Amino acid sequence: MNTSTTYSSRDRISLLSAWPLAASVAVPLPYTFLSTALILPYLLLITSTLLLVWMMVRTLVNHDTVTDYFFHSGILAVVMAYVLYLCVTPWLHEGVMTGFPTNKYIVLALAYLMVYLLAVLLFRADIRVFRIFSLWMTVLAMVLAVQFYYIAFFTDKEYDGRGLLFGRHLLAMFLVLTAYFLLHGAAFGRWVRWVLVGLLVVTVLFCASRTVVLALLVSASTVVVLYRREWLRMRYLIPAISLLVAIGIAFYFLHPDSMDGRLLLWKIGLSALDAGNIWLGRGAGFMEYHLADLQGAALRDAVLSDRMLAGDVRAVLNEYIRFLVENGVVGCLLTVTLVGWTLRVFLRHRHYMLIGALLFLLLCAISSYPLLSIPIHLLAVILVAYATVLISKHKEGTPVRRHGRFLWYGGGGLIIVSVLAVGFIACRYASTLYQWHTKGRAILVHYNEPLFYKTYTDFERILGEEPAFVSDYANKLLSVGDTEVAIPLLERAVSIQPTADRYMQLGQGYEQIGSVPGAAEAYEKAVHILPKSFLPKYLLFDLYRQHKDQLFARRWAEEISQHPVKVPSEQVQGIRQEAENYLKTINTN
């Protein structure tokens, strides 16, 4: 029986480009190998990609067919890419949900489930699987909404940092995508669907995310226009008008400093590109690990107005800039091709709700970071997978050729082995992280030093590249006066992921050993990274005051007294008062 599918030349080229794009662009090489255990998933990914390239060549030679073997080899490459993504994630995204490790484990479990659903959707090549996925998403969205309302109305806590999706804006994005998927098709009646969508939209409004609301308005207006056939001649004009109105509303409601701060951050992010890395980029995770250093270098000689806009952030707040810096021009071109192909498939099949979902993601990516959230990242991939299923026209129950059957079972075996290996690594890492949060931090160092040293030495074998753990370990060592071990640990934490807080901790460590130049250098780096903060300036002022260096102490006291105050907290007022009193004293003398 013939198991190939005939395509037009344009469809064949589109399908040929889809799989290598999803395999190569979805998971770029990380900026640094944080664990040798990553070698296995990479070898499996490279193997599956080589099989894919071989079948691409065969398909191009045949001119008009795409075989089952090619179809399943593409699936294998994509699924392996995302198994790898989940393997890298615990290290690359350590800052997300660090304070609530249980949330991190739940989100990773949800991500593995989504990868499984992705594999089922692709291997079965049946659009009915998408309905099951929409139903599952709806149930999950309702659970997330209940959690949000509970935290917001029945506790005195904030959702940010405590909810399963970490922030209100990420929760709002997930709920909007769920609404689009639900309207596209699920196991509910029409009225039930609209009631559920209404509840989701109300929750989105309570989340109070300007970016999400504006993106929802523009994408929803585009969907309405696409559904009204009599407006088809205006399908480009009306979305353009809606976009302009939305931009106007955004500039009206957003604080000027918010927009100026984003523009400054985007400029700083683009400064990471140079002739040596513009084509292939700097690797995944570069922005998260080095944005603070880039910001410090850019603001070293900046004017006061720019320095007052800078914040303590780890994301560039623009996915396009992040993707350009981390993946280069080649990765961006491949991604644009993939997104354009997906939109074209949805438009041809009149799946306007899915067009709305993809457009919503593209708009949110302008001033936020949706793809740094694992579930939202995988939702974007599932949209591409669904487009691939639509264009493949692969019949359920079609016999698979011998080599296709071999790849089916062989690929499945590779996936199972890799998932088990990655699962073991992730569980071991997660278990150690949880023990550190629950037991390690509770250890009273002064009362039980032997237990502290033994426990943290064991933790370091697994969490030695986790900046938050390394900083905590070093601070506890400083509290017992073990500066010989603490300072190298702080230097390691700063080298992995520099932040203003870690530079201040490093400076305090240098102070304990009497190294004034080392402490001053660390504090100055903290000032450059977070120039609108008073604390690093105060630490510099206090350092020079204690060592009776009147010239530099006066300089930083004047800097503190002349620095604009945005939030007049008690700490800020106390720091300014102390600096002004010092200036009065030396002026009197």
N, C-alpha and C positions, 0 to 999 in steps of 0.2 A: 504494500500500500504506500502511496506517495505521502510523505510526511513533510514536504516542504510547502512554503507559502509564497505565492507570487506577489510581487510588489511593483509599483511604478518606480521609475528611476529616482524620482525625488524622495519617495518614501524609503527606498532602499538606502539612499545616502543618509537620510535622517536617522533611520534605525541603526545604521552602522556607527553613526557618531554618538548615539545615546549611551551605549554600554561603556565604551572606554572613558567617556566623560564622567559617568557616574562612578566608575572604579578609580579613576586617577584624580579627579578634582575633589571628590567627596572627602577623601582622607589624604591630604598632602603629608610629606615627610615632616615629622615633628622637628622643632628647632633643636632639640637635644634629646638624645636617648637617655631617659631617666632610669631605665631598667633593662638589663640584658635579656629579660624575659620577653621583650618586644620582638626579638629576632624571629621567633617561630611564626607569629601572625604575619610578619612582613614577608617571610619566605613563602608562606601559603598564598599571600596576595600576589606576589610576583609570579608564582607558578600559574595561578589561575589567569592572570593577565596575559602571560605568554600564550597560553592555550587560546585565549580570546583573540589575540593578534593573529595567530595562525589561522583561525577560522575566518577572520575578517579577510585575509588574503584569499582563502578559498572562495569566499562568497563573492568577492570582487571579480575573480576569474570566471565564476559561473554566470555573472552578469545579472541574473534575474531571480535568484532564489536565496532565501535565508533559511538554513536548515535548523532542525531541532537542536542539533549539537551546538550551533552558534548561539541559539536562544538560551540554552541552559548554561553554556560557558559564561555568557554575559551575566546571568543571574548569580553564578558562583562568584564572579569577581566582585559584584556589588555587595553581596551579603558578606563576603570575607572582608571587604573594605570597612563595613560597619561593625563587624566583630572587632576589627583592629581599632576602630574609633573608640569603642567602649573600653578597650584595653588601655588606651592612652589617656582617656578621660580622667580617671581618678588622679593622675599626676598633673595634667595640664590645667585642670579646673579646680585646684585645691582651694582657691579663695571662695568658691561658691558653697554655701551651706557648711562652712567649716565649724561654726558654732553649734550646729545641729546635725551631727553625723548620721542620725537615724534617717533624716530626710534624704540624705545623699544616697543611702543604700536603697531606699524605696524608689527613688527616681532612676537609679541604675537598673533595678529590677524591672521597672516599667519600660525602660529603654530596651532591655533584652527581649521583653514580650513584644515590643513593636518591631524589632528585627525579625522575630519569629513570624509575625503577621506579614511583614514585608516579603519574607521568603515564601510563605504560603501563597500570597497574592501572585508572585512572579512564577513560581513553579506550576501552580494550577492554571495560571493565565485565564482566570475566570473573574469577571467583574462582580459576580455575586459575593465574592469574598470581601469586596469593599464595603458591602452593606453590613456584614458582621463587624468589620472594623469600625464603621460609623457608630454602630450600636455600642460597642465597647468604649469608644471615645466619649459618647454621651453619658454613659454611666460614670466614667472617670471624672468628667467635667462637673457633674452634679456633686460628686464627693468633694472635689476641690472647692466648689462654691460653698458647700456647707462648712467646710473648714475655714474658709475666708470669713463667712458671717460669724462663726463662733469666735474667732480671734478678734474680729472687729467690734462685736457688740457684747460679748460675754467675758472678755478679759481686758486688762489694761495694757496689753502688749500691742505691738505693731506687726502687721503681716510680713513686712519685709524682713527676711532673714529667718522667719519661723515657719512660713508656709512651705508646702512641698515644692512649689515652683519658685521659691526664694523671694521673688519680688512681685509687687502688684502689677507692674507693667507686663511681666512675663505671663502671669496668670491671665490677664486680660487678653493677651495675644492667643493663648491656648484656647480660651473660651470662644473667641471670635472664629478661629479656625474650626472648632467643633461645630459651631452654628452653621457654617458653610457646608461642612461635610454632612451634617444632619439634614439640611435642606436638599442636598444632592440626592440622598436616598438612604433610608434606614427602615428598620422593622417597626415603624410607627405609622399611625394614620395621619392624615393631613393636619387635622386640628391639633392633635397631640404634638406633632412636630413644631407647629407655630407657637404653641404654649411654651414648650421647652426652649425654643429660640428666644422668646420674649424674656424668660427667666435668665437666660445666659446674658442677654444684652443689658438687662437691669444690673446684673452683677458687674459687667464690664464698666458701666457708668459709675458704680460705687467704687471701683478700683481707681477712678480719677486719674487715668493716664491720658494726657493730651495727645501724645503720639498715636496711641491705639485708636482713640475716638476719631481723630482726623483721618487716619488710614481707613477705618471702617466706613466713614461717610463717603470717601472717594470711591472705594471699591464697591460699596453697595450701590452707589449711583451708576457706576459703570455696568453692573449686573442688570439693573432696571432697564437701562438703555438697550442692552443686548437682548433682553427678553421682549421688548416692544418692537415688533417687526416694522411698524410704520415709522419708527424712528431710525431705521438702519442707515439712512443716508446721513444722519447726524451722529453716528456712533463715535466719530472722532471728536466732533465739536463739543458735544455735551460733557464727556469726561474731562476735556481740556478746561472747559469753563468751571466745572466742579473742582478740579485741581487748583485752579487759580483762586477760587473762593476759599478753599480750604487753607491754602498758603496764607491768604490774607487774614483768615481767622486765627491761624497759628501765630502770626506776627502780632496780632492784637492781644491775644491772651497770654502768650509767653512773655516772661520778663525779658527785657532787652539783654540783661546780663546772661540769661540762659542761652540765647541764640549766639551772642558774642563768644561765650565760653565754648560752645560747640565748634564754632568756626576756628577759634584758636586751637582747640584740641585736634581738629582735622588737619590743620596746617602742621602741627607738631607730628602727627602720625605720618603724614606724607614725607616729612624730613628724613624718615628712615630709609627711603629709596635712594639708591645711587646707581651708577652705571654697572656696577658689579652684580647687582641682584634684581635689577628691574624686570628681567625676563622670567626668572623662575622664583623670585621672592625669597624671603628669609626663613620660611618654614612655619608650620603651625605652632601656635602658642607664643610667637615672638612678641606680639603686642602685649599680652598679659604679663609677660616677664620683663619687658624692657620699656614699656610706656613711661614709667616713672623716670627712668634715666633720660629718655628723650625729652621729657618735659623739663627736667632740671637743666639740661644743656641748653634748651631753647629759651628758658626764662632767666638764664644767668645774667644777661645784660639787657633784659627787656624793660620797657617803661612800666611805671607803677600800675597804670590802668590794665595792662595785660597780666601782670602778676596777680592782681586782685581777682582776675577771672578764673585762675587755675584752681582746680580741685584735686582731691585725693581719689583718683579714679584708676581703674585697671583696664578699662575698655575705651576705645576711641570713639564710641557712640556713632559709628557709621560702618556698617558691614562692608560696604563697597571699598572703603579705604582700607579696612582691615584685610579684606580678601586680596586687594592689590598688593599690599605690603607683604603678606605672608605667602601668596601664591604667584605673584608676578603677573606680567602681561599675558603670558601663555595661559595660566590658570583662569584669568578673567575672561579671555576670549572663549575658552572652552565652556565656561559657565554661562556666558551670555548666549552662546549657541544652544546649550542644553535648555535654558529657560525659554528662549524663543521657540525652539522645537516643541516644548511642552505646551506652551500657549497656543501654538498653531494646531496641535492635535485636539486640544479641548475646544477650540473655536470650530474646527471642522465637525466635531461630534456634538456641538452645541451643549457642552457641559459648562454652562455659564457660571454656576455656583463655584465650580473648581477654578474657573478663571478668576472669580472674585477672591477666592482663598489665596491663590498665588499672587495676585496683584496686591492684596493686603500685606502679605509678607514682604514684597518688594518695597512697599511704601514704608513699612515699619523699619526696614533696614537702613533707611536714610538717616535716622537720628536715634537709633537704638541698637541693640545687639541680640536679635532673636535667635540667631544660629549658634550662639554660645550656650543656649539652653538645649540639653540633649533631646528632650521630647519634641520640641519645636523643630529642631534640626531634622529629626527623623520624619516628622510630618511632611516637611518639604521633599524629602527623598521619596516618600510614599506617593506624593503627587506625581513625581516623575515616573515612578513604577507603574502607576495607574495609566498614565499616558502610553507607556510602552505596551501594556496589556491591550489597550484599545487598538493600537496600530498593528499589533502582531497578528490579530485574527486567529490566534492559536486555538484550535478546537479541543474542548475537554474530552478526554478518552482517546485521543489520537495515539496510535501505537508509536513508540519511540524506536528509532533505529538502534542497532547494536551498540555503536559507539556512543549514541546519545544516552542509552540505558547505562552504559558504563560510567559516563560522566554524572548521570543522575545519582547513582549509588556511591560512586567514588567521591563526587563533590559533596554529597551529604555526609559521608564519613569524615572528610576533611573538616567540614563545618562543625560536626559534633566534637571531633578531637580538639579543634581550636577553641570552641566554646568552653569545653571542660578545662583546657589549660588556662584560658583567660579568666574563667570563673574562679579557678583556684587562686590565681594571682590576685584578682580583685577582692575575693573573700578574705584572703590572708591580710591584704592591705587594710581592708575595711575593718576587720576585727581588731587589728592593732590600733587603728585610728580611734575606734570606739573605746578601747581600753585606756588609751591615753586621755581621752576626754572625761571618762567616768572615774578612773582610778588614779591615773598619773597626776592630773591636776590637783587632786584632793590630798596628795601626799604633803605632809608638813615637813619640809626639808630640815628645819632646825631640830626637830624632835626625833627624826629617824633617817639620818643621812645614809646609812648602809642600804636601807630599802630603796631610797631615792636613786642612788647610784646604780644599783642592780636593775631596777625597773626601767630607768631611762636608757641605760646601756642596751637592754634588750629591745626597747622600742626603736632605738637609733638604727638597728640593723634593717628594719623595714621602712621607717619613716625618715631616714637620713636625708632625703631630698625634699621633704615637706617643710617649706619655710616657716609655717606657723609653729610646727613642733620644734624645729631647731631653735627658733626665737624663745619659745617657752623654756626649753632645756637650758639655754644660755642664761636667761634671767634667773632661773633657780640657782644656777652655779654662781652667778654674781652675788646672790643673796647670802651665800655661805663663804664668799671670798675666794672662790676658785677661778680667778681671772685667767690663769694659764690655759684652761680648757675653754672657758666661756668666750673669750674674744675670737679665737678661730671659728667657733660655731657661729657667732654673730656675723663674722665676715663671710661665712658660707651662706647664711640666710640672705644677706644683702646681695651676694653674687647671683643667687638663684632668682630672687625676685625683690628688687630694691623698692623700698617704700620709705616715706618720711619717718614713720614710727621706728622702723628697724635701724635707720641711720641714727636716730636719737638714742636708741638702746646701745648701739655700738659706741657712740660718743661717751655715754655714761660708763661703759666698760673701760674705755681709754682713761677716763678721769680716775677710775679706781687704781690704775697702775701708774698714775702721775704723768701720762703722756698728753701734754697740752696740745701739741700740734696735731696728734691723731684725733683727739676729741674735737678740736676746732674744725678740722677737715670734715669729720662726720656730721657735725651740726650744720655746717655751711651747705653740705649736700642736701640735708633735710630742708633747709631754708629755700634752696633753689627748686626742690620738688614741690613744696607746698608754701609758696611765698606769702600767702595771705594769713598764715597761721602765726600766732604770737609765741607759741611755746618754743620752737627751735631758736627763735631770736632771743628769747629770755634765757635759754640755756647757754647761748654764746655770751650774753651779757654777764650772767652769773659766773661763768668760767673765768672770764678776764677780770672780773671784780675780785674773785677769790685770790687770783694770782697777782693782784695789784698792778695789772696792766691798764693804766688809766686811759691811754689813747684808744684802745680797742673797746674797752668797757664803755667809754663815752660814746663811741660811734654807734654801738648797738643799743644803748639807752636812748639816743636820739632817734634811731630807727624805730624803736618801739613807741616812743611818745608821738612821733609824727605819722605813724601808720594808721590809716583809716580803720574804724571799728564798724564791722557789719553786724555782728551779734554781740551786744554789750553784756556778756556773761560775767559772773562774779570773778571767774579766773582771769578773764581779759582785763577787767577793771583793776584787779589786784596787781597784775603784771605792769600795767601802765602807771599805776600809782607808785610802785616801787622804783620804776625807771625814772620817773619825774623827781622823786625824792632824792635819788642819787645825783641827778643833774643839778638840783638845787644845792646839794652839799658841796660838790666839787666847784661849782661856780662861786659859792660863798667863800670857800677856802682860796 
